[in-house]
Amino acid sequence: NSLSAKISCCPSLHKLLAAMAVVGLEEMAALPVAERANFKLFQQLSMGTPVRVGGRITGPSMLTTTDGGNLTLSGPEVAQSENFAEVVGTKSGDAALAVA
């Protein structure tokens, strides 16, 4: 496909992107538009605000954000990973995110 042609130099990236495109696609489409935030911006948001936060899942129910903050995750279990992850949900506390 055309995506393969554009990233033919990186076959592992192509596989990763293809897998990411499938996981949760329908569920994501049903969610409200969520703004991206780091920990500092997250703290300024109102409770219940839809949000996307990037970082690493560093422990059970814990996201370490790109700017070094820690968010407690609630809702569906998220697998621990040292790879970059973007978690989508709603702000449920000063340092808490309810995963969508």
Biopython code that builds the backbone (N, CA, C, O; Angstrom):
import numpy as np
from Bio.PDB.StructureBuilder import StructureBuilder

atoms = [
    (1, "ASN", "N", (0.833, -1.196, 0.000)),
    (1, "ASN", "CA", (0.000, 0.000, 0.000)),
    (1, "ASN", "C", (0.868, 1.247, 0.000)),
    (1, "ASN", "O", (2.090, 1.142, 0.106)),
    (2, "SER", "N", (0.278, 2.404, -0.114)),
    (2, "SER", "CA", (1.054, 3.644, -0.218)),
    (2, "SER", "C", (1.819, 3.951, 1.064)),
    (2, "SER", "O", (2.890, 4.556, 1.017)),
    (3, "LEU", "N", (1.269, 3.534, 2.226)),
    (3, "LEU", "CA", (1.979, 3.740, 3.487)),
    (3, "LEU", "C", (3.269, 2.945, 3.490)),
    (3, "LEU", "O", (4.297, 3.434, 3.957)),
    (4, "SER", "N", (3.229, 1.718, 2.971)),
    (4, "SER", "CA", (4.436, 0.882, 2.901)),
    (4, "SER", "C", (5.502, 1.541, 2.048)),
    (4, "SER", "O", (6.685, 1.515, 2.387)),
    (5, "ALA", "N", (5.083, 2.126, 0.949)),
    (5, "ALA", "CA", (6.035, 2.765, 0.046)),
    (5, "ALA", "C", (6.698, 3.971, 0.705)),
    (5, "ALA", "O", (7.881, 4.229, 0.485)),
    (6, "LYS", "N", (5.951, 4.694, 1.499)),
    (6, "LYS", "CA", (6.487, 5.902, 2.122)),
    (6, "LYS", "C", (7.456, 5.601, 3.253)),
    (6, "LYS", "O", (8.344, 6.405, 3.535)),
    (7, "ILE", "N", (7.297, 4.440, 3.912)),
    (7, "ILE", "CA", (8.185, 4.126, 5.023)),
    (7, "ILE", "C", (8.887, 2.787, 4.809)),
    (7, "ILE", "O", (9.114, 2.040, 5.761)),
    (8, "SER", "N", (9.228, 2.489, 3.560)),
    (8, "SER", "CA", (9.858, 1.215, 3.237)),
    (8, "SER", "C", (11.213, 1.044, 3.913)),
    (8, "SER", "O", (11.688, -0.081, 4.072)),
    (9, "CYS", "N", (11.830, 2.133, 4.305)),
    (9, "CYS", "CA", (13.127, 2.035, 4.967)),
    (9, "CYS", "C", (12.991, 1.528, 6.397)),
    (9, "CYS", "O", (13.985, 1.129, 7.004)),
    (10, "CYS", "N", (11.806, 1.534, 6.933)),
    (10, "CYS", "CA", (11.585, 1.184, 8.332)),
    (10, "CYS", "C", (10.441, 0.178, 8.461)),
    (10, "CYS", "O", (9.360, 0.552, 8.915)),
    (11, "PRO", "N", (10.646, -1.097, 8.073)),
    (11, "PRO", "CA", (9.537, -2.057, 8.108)),
    (11, "PRO", "C", (8.957, -2.258, 9.506)),
    (11, "PRO", "O", (7.754, -2.487, 9.634)),
    (12, "SER", "N", (9.777, -2.179, 10.558)),
    (12, "SER", "CA", (9.233, -2.355, 11.909)),
    (12, "SER", "C", (8.312, -1.192, 12.268)),
    (12, "SER", "O", (7.321, -1.391, 12.969)),
    (13, "LEU", "N", (8.618, 0.010, 11.804)),
    (13, "LEU", "CA", (7.750, 1.157, 12.041)),
    (13, "LEU", "C", (6.421, 0.966, 11.331)),
    (13, "LEU", "O", (5.366, 1.289, 11.877)),
    (14, "HIS", "N", (6.472, 0.443, 10.118)),
    (14, "HIS", "CA", (5.240, 0.185, 9.362)),
    (14, "HIS", "C", (4.340, -0.775, 10.123)),
    (14, "HIS", "O", (3.135, -0.542, 10.220)),
    (15, "LYS", "N", (4.907, -1.862, 10.671)),
    (15, "LYS", "CA", (4.126, -2.836, 11.439)),
    (15, "LYS", "C", (3.527, -2.187, 12.680)),
    (15, "LYS", "O", (2.368, -2.432, 13.014)),
    (16, "LEU", "N", (4.307, -1.367, 13.356)),
    (16, "LEU", "CA", (3.830, -0.692, 14.550)),
    (16, "LEU", "C", (2.677, 0.244, 14.218)),
    (16, "LEU", "O", (1.657, 0.246, 14.907)),
    (17, "LEU", "N", (2.836, 1.036, 13.169)),
    (17, "LEU", "CA", (1.775, 1.967, 12.780)),
    (17, "LEU", "C", (0.511, 1.230, 12.375)),
    (17, "LEU", "O", (-0.593, 1.665, 12.703)),
    (18, "ALA", "N", (0.660, 0.126, 11.669)),
    (18, "ALA", "CA", (-0.501, -0.656, 11.259)),
    (18, "ALA", "C", (-1.233, -1.205, 12.478)),
    (18, "ALA", "O", (-2.463, -1.185, 12.517)),
    (19, "ALA", "N", (-0.503, -1.691, 13.465)),
    (19, "ALA", "CA", (-1.122, -2.216, 14.687)),
    (19, "ALA", "C", (-1.809, -1.108, 15.464)),
    (19, "ALA", "O", (-2.910, -1.305, 15.979)),
    (20, "MET", "N", (-1.176, 0.055, 15.554)),
    (20, "MET", "CA", (-1.755, 1.173, 16.287)),
    (20, "MET", "C", (-3.040, 1.649, 15.636)),
    (20, "MET", "O", (-3.971, 2.056, 16.331)),
    (21, "ALA", "N", (-3.104, 1.606, 14.323)),
    (21, "ALA", "CA", (-4.280, 2.080, 13.612)),
    (21, "ALA", "C", (-5.489, 1.217, 13.896)),
    (21, "ALA", "O", (-6.619, 1.699, 13.808)),
    (22, "VAL", "N", (-5.284, -0.048, 14.235)),
    (22, "VAL", "CA", (-6.384, -0.979, 14.453)),
    (22, "VAL", "C", (-6.888, -0.942, 15.886)),
    (22, "VAL", "O", (-8.098, -0.978, 16.113)),
    (23, "VAL", "N", (-5.983, -0.872, 16.856)),
    (23, "VAL", "CA", (-6.347, -0.978, 18.255)),
    (23, "VAL", "C", (-7.185, 0.216, 18.694)),
    (23, "VAL", "O", (-6.715, 1.354, 18.689)),
    (24, "GLY", "N", (-8.420, -0.053, 19.071)),
    (24, "GLY", "CA", (-9.278, 0.978, 19.628)),
    (24, "GLY", "C", (-9.791, 2.016, 18.663)),
    (24, "GLY", "O", (-10.283, 3.058, 19.097)),
    (25, "LEU", "N", (-9.697, 1.775, 17.374)),
    (25, "LEU", "CA", (-10.097, 2.784, 16.401)),
    (25, "LEU", "C", (-11.569, 3.153, 16.524)),
    (25, "LEU", "O", (-11.908, 4.337, 16.529)),
    (26, "GLU", "N", (-12.443, 2.165, 16.625)),
    (26, "GLU", "CA", (-13.874, 2.447, 16.737)),
    (26, "GLU", "C", (-14.197, 3.166, 18.046)),
    (26, "GLU", "O", (-15.010, 4.090, 18.071)),
    (27, "GLU", "N", (-13.556, 2.735, 19.130)),
    (27, "GLU", "CA", (-13.794, 3.367, 20.417)),
    (27, "GLU", "C", (-13.324, 4.818, 20.414)),
    (27, "GLU", "O", (-13.982, 5.701, 20.964)),
    (28, "MET", "N", (-12.161, 5.047, 19.777)),
    (28, "MET", "CA", (-11.617, 6.407, 19.706)),
    (28, "MET", "C", (-12.545, 7.333, 18.928)),
    (28, "MET", "O", (-12.702, 8.502, 19.279)),
    (29, "ALA", "N", (-13.153, 6.811, 17.877)),
    (29, "ALA", "CA", (-14.046, 7.624, 17.050)),
    (29, "ALA", "C", (-15.258, 8.098, 17.836)),
    (29, "ALA", "O", (-15.827, 9.145, 17.524)),
    (30, "ALA", "N", (-15.659, 7.343, 18.849)),
    (30, "ALA", "CA", (-16.841, 7.699, 19.632)),
    (30, "ALA", "C", (-16.537, 8.703, 20.744)),
    (30, "ALA", "O", (-17.459, 9.256, 21.342)),
    (31, "LEU", "N", (-15.258, 8.942, 21.027)),
    (31, "LEU", "CA", (-14.879, 9.848, 22.110)),
    (31, "LEU", "C", (-14.960, 11.307, 21.680)),
    (31, "LEU", "O", (-14.829, 11.618, 20.497)),
    (32, "PRO", "N", (-15.178, 12.210, 22.653)),
    (32, "PRO", "CA", (-15.098, 13.628, 22.318)),
    (32, "PRO", "C", (-13.663, 14.006, 21.977)),
    (32, "PRO", "O", (-12.728, 13.304, 22.362)),
    (33, "VAL", "N", (-13.484, 15.098, 21.265)),
    (33, "VAL", "CA", (-12.139, 15.560, 20.928)),
    (33, "VAL", "C", (-11.432, 15.939, 22.224)),
    (33, "VAL", "O", (-11.947, 16.722, 23.022)),
    (34, "ALA", "N", (-10.253, 15.377, 22.418)),
    (34, "ALA", "CA", (-9.502, 15.615, 23.646)),
    (34, "ALA", "C", (-8.245, 16.398, 23.325)),
    (34, "ALA", "O", (-7.541, 16.093, 22.362)),
    (35, "GLU", "N", (-7.965, 17.410, 24.135)),
    (35, "GLU", "CA", (-6.758, 18.187, 23.891)),
    (35, "GLU", "C", (-5.545, 17.486, 24.480)),
    (35, "GLU", "O", (-5.641, 16.794, 25.494)),
    (36, "ARG", "N", (-4.409, 17.674, 23.835)),
    (36, "ARG", "CA", (-3.160, 17.091, 24.323)),
    (36, "ARG", "C", (-2.626, 17.945, 25.463)),
    (36, "ARG", "O", (-2.722, 19.172, 25.444)),
    (37, "ALA", "N", (-2.061, 17.268, 26.452)),
    (37, "ALA", "CA", (-1.526, 17.990, 27.603)),
    (37, "ALA", "C", (-0.359, 17.225, 28.200)),
    (37, "ALA", "O", (-0.309, 15.996, 28.145)),
    (38, "ASN", "N", (0.577, 17.971, 28.771)),
    (38, "ASN", "CA", (1.593, 17.361, 29.621)),
    (38, "ASN", "C", (1.086, 17.514, 31.060)),
    (38, "ASN", "O", (-0.040, 17.965, 31.267)),
    (39, "PHE", "N", (1.892, 17.150, 32.047)),
    (39, "PHE", "CA", (1.423, 17.205, 33.434)),
    (39, "PHE", "C", (1.073, 18.629, 33.864)),
    (39, "PHE", "O", (0.052, 18.853, 34.514)),
    (40, "LYS", "N", (1.914, 19.577, 33.502)),
    (40, "LYS", "CA", (1.677, 20.970, 33.901)),
    (40, "LYS", "C", (0.347, 21.477, 33.333)),
    (40, "LYS", "O", (-0.448, 22.087, 34.049)),
    (41, "LEU", "N", (0.115, 21.222, 32.052)),
    (41, "LEU", "CA", (-1.154, 21.645, 31.440)),
    (41, "LEU", "C", (-2.338, 20.875, 32.007)),
    (41, "LEU", "O", (-3.419, 21.435, 32.189)),
    (42, "PHE", "N", (-2.135, 19.583, 32.289)),
    (42, "PHE", "CA", (-3.182, 18.741, 32.860)),
    (42, "PHE", "C", (-3.698, 19.337, 34.162)),
    (42, "PHE", "O", (-4.906, 19.377, 34.397)),
    (43, "GLN", "N", (-2.791, 19.795, 34.998)),
    (43, "GLN", "CA", (-3.176, 20.354, 36.299)),
    (43, "GLN", "C", (-4.046, 21.601, 36.158)),
    (43, "GLN", "O", (-4.812, 21.917, 37.069)),
    (44, "GLN", "N", (-3.945, 22.306, 35.049)),
    (44, "GLN", "CA", (-4.723, 23.523, 34.834)),
    (44, "GLN", "C", (-6.116, 23.256, 34.269)),
    (44, "GLN", "O", (-6.952, 24.159, 34.239)),
    (45, "LEU", "N", (-6.375, 22.029, 33.822)),
    (45, "LEU", "CA", (-7.659, 21.699, 33.214)),
    (45, "LEU", "C", (-8.741, 21.516, 34.273)),
    (45, "LEU", "O", (-8.451, 21.191, 35.424)),
    (46, "SER", "N", (-9.985, 21.727, 33.871)),
    (46, "SER", "CA", (-11.128, 21.509, 34.754)),
    (46, "SER", "C", (-11.416, 20.019, 34.875)),
    (46, "SER", "O", (-11.101, 19.247, 33.968)),
    (47, "MET", "N", (-12.014, 19.611, 35.991)),
    (47, "MET", "CA", (-12.415, 18.219, 36.174)),
    (47, "MET", "C", (-13.376, 17.823, 35.058)),
    (47, "MET", "O", (-14.232, 18.614, 34.661)),
    (48, "GLY", "N", (-13.236, 16.617, 34.561)),
    (48, "GLY", "CA", (-14.115, 16.106, 33.523)),
    (48, "GLY", "C", (-13.715, 16.481, 32.111)),
    (48, "GLY", "O", (-14.390, 16.092, 31.157)),
    (49, "THR", "N", (-12.618, 17.236, 31.952)),
    (49, "THR", "CA", (-12.162, 17.638, 30.623)),
    (49, "THR", "C", (-11.574, 16.439, 29.885)),
    (49, "THR", "O", (-10.719, 15.740, 30.429)),
    (50, "PRO", "N", (-12.027, 16.187, 28.634)),
    (50, "PRO", "CA", (-11.389, 15.133, 27.827)),
    (50, "PRO", "C", (-9.949, 15.532, 27.523)),
    (50, "PRO", "O", (-9.683, 16.676, 27.154)),
    (51, "VAL", "N", (-9.020, 14.588, 27.676)),
    (51, "VAL", "CA", (-7.606, 14.927, 27.536)),
    (51, "VAL", "C", (-6.811, 13.732, 27.016)),
    (51, "VAL", "O", (-7.173, 12.576, 27.239)),
    (52, "ARG", "N", (-5.715, 14.042, 26.317)),
    (52, "ARG", "CA", (-4.748, 13.042, 25.844)),
    (52, "ARG", "C", (-3.415, 13.418, 26.483)),
    (52, "ARG", "O", (-2.962, 14.557, 26.370)),
    (53, "VAL", "N", (-2.800, 12.459, 27.147)),
    (53, "VAL", "CA", (-1.534, 12.729, 27.821)),
    (53, "VAL", "C", (-0.504, 11.699, 27.376)),
    (53, "VAL", "O", (-0.764, 10.496, 27.407)),
    (54, "GLY", "N", (0.653, 12.171, 26.967)),
    (54, "GLY", "CA", (1.723, 11.288, 26.516)),
    (54, "GLY", "C", (2.721, 11.015, 27.614)),
    (54, "GLY", "O", (2.928, 11.832, 28.510)),
    (55, "GLY", "N", (3.341, 9.845, 27.528)),
    (55, "GLY", "CA", (4.380, 9.476, 28.485)),
    (55, "GLY", "C", (4.637, 7.992, 28.428)),
    (55, "GLY", "O", (4.532, 7.374, 27.368)),
    (56, "ARG", "N", (4.984, 7.403, 29.596)),
    (56, "ARG", "CA", (5.247, 5.963, 29.702)),
    (56, "ARG", "C", (4.398, 5.390, 30.823)),
    (56, "ARG", "O", (4.223, 6.015, 31.870)),
    (57, "ILE", "N", (3.876, 4.202, 30.593)),
    (57, "ILE", "CA", (3.154, 3.483, 31.640)),
    (57, "ILE", "C", (4.231, 2.836, 32.501)),
    (57, "ILE", "O", (4.827, 1.833, 32.108)),
    (58, "THR", "N", (4.481, 3.411, 33.677)),
    (58, "THR", "CA", (5.638, 3.016, 34.480)),
    (58, "THR", "C", (5.295, 2.088, 35.635)),
    (58, "THR", "O", (6.191, 1.652, 36.358)),
    (59, "GLY", "N", (4.050, 1.784, 35.818)),
    (59, "GLY", "CA", (3.641, 0.865, 36.879)),
    (59, "GLY", "C", (2.157, 0.615, 36.759)),
    (59, "GLY", "O", (1.486, 1.194, 35.905)),
    (60, "PRO", "N", (1.650, -0.240, 37.610)),
    (60, "PRO", "CA", (0.210, -0.484, 37.563)),
    (60, "PRO", "C", (-0.552, 0.820, 37.792)),
    (60, "PRO", "O", (-0.395, 1.477, 38.821)),
    (61, "SER", "N", (-1.363, 1.171, 36.833)),
    (61, "SER", "CA", (-2.204, 2.371, 36.934)),
    (61, "SER", "C", (-1.408, 3.657, 37.111)),
    (61, "SER", "O", (-1.859, 4.564, 37.810)),
    (62, "MET", "N", (-0.226, 3.756, 36.488)),
    (62, "MET", "CA", (0.601, 4.962, 36.626)),
    (62, "MET", "C", (1.183, 5.368, 35.279)),
    (62, "MET", "O", (1.795, 4.562, 34.580)),
    (63, "LEU", "N", (0.979, 6.633, 34.931)),
    (63, "LEU", "CA", (1.569, 7.211, 33.729)),
    (63, "LEU", "C", (2.564, 8.276, 34.157)),
    (63, "LEU", "O", (2.208, 9.215, 34.870)),
    (64, "THR", "N", (3.824, 8.131, 33.718)),
    (64, "THR", "CA", (4.812, 9.186, 33.913)),
    (64, "THR", "C", (4.800, 10.005, 32.643)),
    (64, "THR", "O", (5.121, 9.498, 31.568)),
    (65, "THR", "N", (4.430, 11.270, 32.757)),
    (65, "THR", "CA", (4.231, 12.133, 31.597)),
    (65, "THR", "C", (5.559, 12.575, 30.999)),
    (65, "THR", "O", (6.618, 12.396, 31.601)),
    (66, "THR", "N", (5.487, 13.149, 29.818)),
    (66, "THR", "CA", (6.696, 13.579, 29.105)),
    (66, "THR", "C", (7.460, 14.659, 29.862)),
    (66, "THR", "O", (8.664, 14.819, 29.661)),
    (67, "ASP", "N", (6.776, 15.401, 30.729)),
    (67, "ASP", "CA", (7.473, 16.436, 31.509)),
    (67, "ASP", "C", (7.754, 15.991, 32.943)),
    (67, "ASP", "O", (8.049, 16.821, 33.803)),
    (68, "GLY", "N", (7.663, 14.666, 33.207)),
    (68, "GLY", "CA", (8.088, 14.117, 34.490)),
    (68, "GLY", "C", (7.028, 14.011, 35.568)),
    (68, "GLY", "O", (7.335, 13.563, 36.672)),
    (69, "GLY", "N", (5.795, 14.403, 35.294)),
    (69, "GLY", "CA", (4.728, 14.256, 36.281)),
    (69, "GLY", "C", (4.213, 12.825, 36.328)),
    (69, "GLY", "O", (4.514, 12.020, 35.447)),
    (70, "ASN", "N", (3.443, 12.514, 37.350)),
    (70, "ASN", "CA", (2.850, 11.183, 37.477)),
    (70, "ASN", "C", (1.342, 11.300, 37.600)),
    (70, "ASN", "O", (0.829, 12.052, 38.429)),
    (71, "LEU", "N", (0.633, 10.540, 36.758)),
    (71, "LEU", "CA", (-0.821, 10.502, 36.803)),
    (71, "LEU", "C", (-1.274, 9.102, 37.184)),
    (71, "LEU", "O", (-0.773, 8.110, 36.654)),
    (72, "THR", "N", (-2.219, 9.029, 38.102)),
    (72, "THR", "CA", (-2.844, 7.773, 38.454)),
    (72, "THR", "C", (-3.944, 7.515, 37.433)),
    (72, "THR", "O", (-4.754, 8.396, 37.144)),
    (73, "LEU", "N", (-3.968, 6.291, 36.885)),
    (73, "LEU", "CA", (-4.941, 5.928, 35.865)),
    (73, "LEU", "C", (-6.022, 5.055, 36.484)),
    (73, "LEU", "O", (-5.730, 4.170, 37.288)),
    (74, "SER", "N", (-7.284, 5.309, 36.105)),
    (74, "SER", "CA", (-8.385, 4.451, 36.536)),
    (74, "SER", "C", (-9.178, 4.053, 35.307)),
    (74, "SER", "O", (-9.120, 4.725, 34.277)),
    (75, "GLY", "N", (-9.916, 2.964, 35.415)),
    (75, "GLY", "CA", (-10.688, 2.480, 34.277)),
    (75, "GLY", "C", (-10.036, 1.256, 33.692)),
    (75, "GLY", "O", (-9.424, 0.471, 34.416)),
    (76, "PRO", "N", (-10.160, 1.078, 32.363)),
    (76, "PRO", "CA", (-9.575, -0.109, 31.732)),
    (76, "PRO", "C", (-8.080, -0.224, 32.038)),
    (76, "PRO", "O", (-7.359, 0.774, 32.048)),
    (77, "GLU", "N", (-7.633, -1.442, 32.284)),
    (77, "GLU", "CA", (-6.221, -1.677, 32.597)),
    (77, "GLU", "C", (-5.352, -1.324, 31.399)),
    (77, "GLU", "O", (-5.687, -1.649, 30.260)),
    (78, "VAL", "N", (-4.241, -0.661, 31.663)),
    (78, "VAL", "CA", (-3.285, -0.288, 30.631)),
    (78, "VAL", "C", (-1.993, -1.031, 30.924)),
    (78, "VAL", "O", (-1.472, -0.957, 32.037)),
    (79, "ALA", "N", (-1.469, -1.749, 29.933)),
    (79, "ALA", "CA", (-0.260, -2.552, 30.126)),
    (79, "ALA", "C", (0.958, -1.666, 30.343)),
    (79, "ALA", "O", (1.122, -0.644, 29.677)),
    (80, "GLN", "N", (1.820, -2.071, 31.292)),
    (80, "GLN", "CA", (3.057, -1.348, 31.551)),
    (80, "GLN", "C", (3.970, -1.438, 30.344)),
    (80, "GLN", "O", (4.080, -2.497, 29.727)),
    (81, "SER", "N", (4.627, -0.334, 30.000)),
    (81, "SER", "CA", (5.508, -0.301, 28.842)),
    (81, "SER", "C", (6.500, 0.834, 28.986)),
    (81, "SER", "O", (6.154, 1.918, 29.454)),
    (82, "GLU", "N", (7.717, 0.585, 28.587)),
    (82, "GLU", "CA", (8.720, 1.648, 28.575)),
    (82, "GLU", "C", (8.652, 2.446, 27.277)),
    (82, "GLU", "O", (9.363, 3.439, 27.127)),
    (83, "ASN", "N", (7.809, 2.026, 26.343)),
    (83, "ASN", "CA", (7.622, 2.751, 25.091)),
    (83, "ASN", "C", (6.686, 3.936, 25.313)),
    (83, "ASN", "O", (5.916, 3.964, 26.273)),
    (84, "PHE", "N", (6.765, 4.900, 24.421)),
    (84, "PHE", "CA", (5.874, 6.050, 24.489)),
    (84, "PHE", "C", (4.431, 5.593, 24.330)),
    (84, "PHE", "O", (4.132, 4.730, 23.505)),
    (85, "ALA", "N", (3.547, 6.172, 25.121)),
    (85, "ALA", "CA", (2.120, 5.875, 25.022)),
    (85, "ALA", "C", (1.357, 7.182, 25.142)),
    (85, "ALA", "O", (1.811, 8.118, 25.800)),
    (86, "GLU", "N", (0.206, 7.242, 24.509)),
    (86, "GLU", "CA", (-0.691, 8.380, 24.674)),
    (86, "GLU", "C", (-1.981, 7.828, 25.256)),
    (86, "GLU", "O", (-2.641, 6.991, 24.640)),
    (87, "VAL", "N", (-2.337, 8.296, 26.438)),
    (87, "VAL", "CA", (-3.522, 7.809, 27.133)),
    (87, "VAL", "C", (-4.627, 8.845, 26.962)),
    (87, "VAL", "O", (-4.413, 10.042, 27.158)),
    (88, "VAL", "N", (-5.808, 8.365, 26.593)),
    (88, "VAL", "CA", (-6.964, 9.232, 26.360)),
    (88, "VAL", "C", (-7.995, 8.964, 27.438)),
    (88, "VAL", "O", (-8.295, 7.811, 27.749)),
    (89, "GLY", "N", (-8.533, 10.021, 28.004)),
    (89, "GLY", "CA", (-9.551, 9.871, 29.033)),
    (89, "GLY", "C", (-10.061, 11.222, 29.479)),
    (89, "GLY", "O", (-10.029, 12.194, 28.724)),
    (90, "THR", "N", (-10.536, 11.275, 30.722)),
    (90, "THR", "CA", (-11.013, 12.536, 31.289)),
    (90, "THR", "C", (-10.312, 12.791, 32.615)),
    (90, "THR", "O", (-9.977, 11.864, 33.353)),
    (91, "LYS", "N", (-10.101, 14.056, 32.894)),
    (91, "LYS", "CA", (-9.460, 14.431, 34.159)),
    (91, "LYS", "C", (-10.429, 14.109, 35.299)),
    (91, "LYS", "O", (-11.570, 14.569, 35.321)),
    (92, "SER", "N", (-9.930, 13.296, 36.253)),
    (92, "SER", "CA", (-10.780, 12.905, 37.382)),
    (92, "SER", "C", (-10.194, 13.333, 38.729)),
    (92, "SER", "O", (-10.754, 13.020, 39.779)),
    (93, "GLY", "N", (-9.085, 14.037, 38.700)),
    (93, "GLY", "CA", (-8.445, 14.535, 39.914)),
    (93, "GLY", "C", (-7.244, 15.378, 39.536)),
    (93, "GLY", "O", (-6.892, 15.468, 38.360)),
    (94, "ASP", "N", (-6.615, 15.995, 40.521)),
    (94, "ASP", "CA", (-5.453, 16.849, 40.227)),
    (94, "ASP", "C", (-4.342, 16.096, 39.531)),
    (94, "ASP", "O", (-3.616, 16.666, 38.716)),
    (95, "ALA", "N", (-4.201, 14.807, 39.848)),
    (95, "ALA", "CA", (-3.186, 13.964, 39.207)),
    (95, "ALA", "C", (-3.799, 12.610, 38.875)),
    (95, "ALA", "O", (-3.169, 11.568, 39.050)),
    (96, "ALA", "N", (-5.054, 12.645, 38.387)),
    (96, "ALA", "CA", (-5.764, 11.395, 38.084)),
    (96, "ALA", "C", (-6.475, 11.500, 36.748)),
    (96, "ALA", "O", (-7.069, 12.527, 36.419)),
    (97, "LEU", "N", (-6.404, 10.418, 35.985)),
    (97, "LEU", "CA", (-7.004, 10.346, 34.660)),
    (97, "LEU", "C", (-7.871, 9.097, 34.572)),
    (97, "LEU", "O", (-7.391, 7.986, 34.798)),
    (98, "ALA", "N", (-9.156, 9.280, 34.242)),
    (98, "ALA", "CA", (-10.054, 8.152, 34.005)),
    (98, "ALA", "C", (-9.901, 7.758, 32.550)),
    (98, "ALA", "O", (-10.303, 8.502, 31.655)),
    (99, "VAL", "N", (-9.319, 6.586, 32.307)),
    (99, "VAL", "CA", (-9.015, 6.120, 30.960)),
    (99, "VAL", "C", (-10.298, 5.802, 30.208)),
    (99, "VAL", "O", (-11.218, 5.189, 30.750)),
    (100, "ALA", "N", (-10.345, 6.229, 28.950)),
    (100, "ALA", "CA", (-11.538, 5.980, 28.127)),
    (100, "ALA", "C", (-11.531, 4.558, 27.605)),
    (100, "ALA", "O", (-12.451, 4.157, 26.893)),
]
sb = StructureBuilder()
sb.init_structure("model")
sb.init_model(0)
sb.init_chain("A")
sb.init_seg("    ")
for serial, (resi, resn, name, xyz) in enumerate(atoms, 1):
    if name == "N":
        sb.init_residue(resn, " ", resi, " ")
    sb.init_atom(name, np.array(xyz, "f"), 0.0, 1.0, " ", f" {name:<3s}", serial, name[0])
structure = sb.get_structure()
